[in-house]
């Protein structure tokens, strides 16, 4: 999605609360709201719509905010103030937004719905960057087998959350040669253990 401006709709999980906005990099925006965006947002109900230009996307956003003014709501308490976008949260607008999206798709615009598959592809495409970030942590903290618990360190907590996202979205990098990293994650993860690949037998 880099290079494209899109309108995004991010429903919160387990409640009727939706974030509406535009971004050139929706992954960065999702992470700004929560490092555990894959749990905070319902990726199966969320979607993106690609615009032809930033002004077009901004026009969509402005028009929708006007149409849905009666649905305006404060942001969830767990959203950090630094994330911004405090005037772009809605309640009870999911069906209306989806109907508007379908109308735009009928006009030829490209939608990514549900959002889960798009996010998974972005994580897979970012494997090289992820390895670079892990190497930076190895340079800082030493061998992964000696790392402290994730909750005691902001960068390690961020790595734990990133690896949890890879598990939840089935986007783990191929096996690598980072000794102790998988064991460290196993001790710190907040999601169920990843499924083991099925072994084929001759």
Secondary structure by P-SEA (a helix, b strand, c coil): cccbbbbbbbbcccccbbbbbccccaaaaaaaacccccccccccccbbbbbccaaaaaaaaaaaaaaacccccccccccccccccccccccccaaaaaaaaaaaaaacccccccaaaaaaaaaaaaaaaaaaaaaaaaaacccccccccccccaaaaaaaaaaaaaaaaccccccccccaaaaaaaaccccccccccccccc
